[in-house]
Amino acid sequence: MADMLTAEAGGSVLAARYVARMAAGDIAPDSGQAKVVAALAQLEQRIASRRLARKSSALGWLFARREDTIPRVRGLYIHGAVGRGKTMLADLFFESVAVRKRKRRAHFHEFMADVHARIFKVRADMKAGRIKEADPIALVAAALYEEAWLLCFDEFHVTDIADAMILGRLFEKLFDLGVVIVATSNVAPEDLYKGGLNRALFLPFIAMIEKHMEVVRIESPTDYRMEKLGGVRIWFVPDDDHSMAQIDREMEKIWHRIAGNDGGAPASISSAGRIIRVPRAGGGAARFSFEDLCAAALGASDYLRIARAYHTVVIDHIPQLDQDRRNEAKRFITLIDEFYEKGVKLVASAAAEPEDLYLGTEGAEAFEWARTVSRLHEMRSSDYIARPHGRGDSEASGDTTGLVET
């Protein structure tokens, strides 16, 4: 398989990195993934050719080239079942592609929240006379293009009618400007917004995706999220046989199993104009200490962004909390609520089992803790681990890492 990828990739950085991780045992041989790697490697090369053409166009006086002679690059829409490695491959592509500026990696849900906020601001500026009357969506598309002409979306799905009504016009403008889009999704394009209100108005958008993006299904028999966490102890408490130092070593092993042999790297998430620092992130997972998450001034919206950005979160050293630390207890309750609703997988080391973690007896958190205990136990079950990321009990939702290179 490594030889096949190397031959098909023709010098692709993405394919070389994938093969190296496979050789290191970080990635298991998978023919379904190999097919997607080959498609991404070809896209990587088309983008490299476009960049060269653009450089030549900039010297038009010498080469008689024009911008409109540069061929448009079709993006890629990758779909398939949960846990097949779509996010990992998209991350590898984003890291490898020869675009150092003007590229953006985002969770689709948060991208659309950003789009709605921009449209609202443009309309407010027009109403106040700060800018001339124009098509707000066209102005937003132009601004997005100036920031990034390569957009990579994770968990592309549409459940909101407001999104559905905007997408066609927005993406038409983006594609006209030459934006290249790579997206991962659990559903095929024809199943987007299935059963949604006024879906007939959404169908032209599906046709637009199929025109401007190559559609590839990842046919992998293995659910790697279940493979990495299924049967693994995910809540660690010191006992007569296990000290916290031993637990720390076991947590480190599990982290590398989830995030990869290199252990990931620091990352950040944008949240309402602020930056949430992620000490370590890799393979679609993030690792924090309890103090990082619950001693800091974070709230529900911050935890929601973390929940949308990462399918698995590892938390080290959750302490026993008494009445004097009820603020940390409140944050932890909120954190678990957001993780639970979005199907985030949790691996944690703690001073005690969930029912013994909070010792306070006063205030709302003392009563709410029972719900947290119940959810923490459920989150250790195989049924919960098999739940798709990003899906609450009643709706599919989708965080952007706010990763924009300029």
Salt bridges, closest charged atoms under 4 A:
ASP26 OD2 - ARG21 NE 2.75
GLU67 OE2 - ARG54 NH1 2.78
ASP68 OD2 - ARG66 NH2 2.43
ASP91 OD1 - ARG105 NH2 2.67
GLU110 OE1 - ARG305 NH2 3.82
GLU110 OE2 - ARG308 NH1 2.51
ASP114 OD2 - ARG104 NH1 3.14
ASP114 OD2 - ARG118 NE 3.12
ASP125 OD2 - LYS121 NZ 2.98
ASP125 OD1 - ARG130 NE 2.76
ASP135 OD1 - ARG169 NH2 3.01
GLU147 OE1 - ARG118 NH2 2.83
GLU155 OE1 - HIS107 NE2 3.41
GLU155 OE2 - HIS389 ND1 2.54
ASP163 OD1 - HIS116 NE2 2.53
ASP191 OD1 - LYS194 NZ 3.36
GLU219 OE2 - ARG217 NE 3.08
ASP223 OD2 - ARG84 NH1 3.91
ASP239 OD1 - HIS242 ND1 3.03
ASP248 OD1 - HIS317 NE2 2.82
GLU252 OE2 - HIS256 NE2 3.10
GLU252 OE2 - ARG280 NH2 3.13
GLU252 OE1 - ARG287 NH1 2.62
GLU291 OE2 - ARG325 NH2 3.19
ASP302 OD1 - ARG274 NH2 2.57
ASP316 OD2 - ARG287 NE 2.80
GLU328 OE2 - ARG325 NE 3.15
ASP337 OD2 - ARG371 NH2 2.69
ASP337 OD1 - ARG375 NH1 2.91
GLU341 OE2 - ARG375 NH2 3.27
GLU353 OE1 - ARG380 NH1 3.17
GLU355 OE1 - HIS377 NE2 2.86
GLU378 OE2 - ARG387 NH2 3.82
ASP393 OD1 - ARG387 NH2 3.96
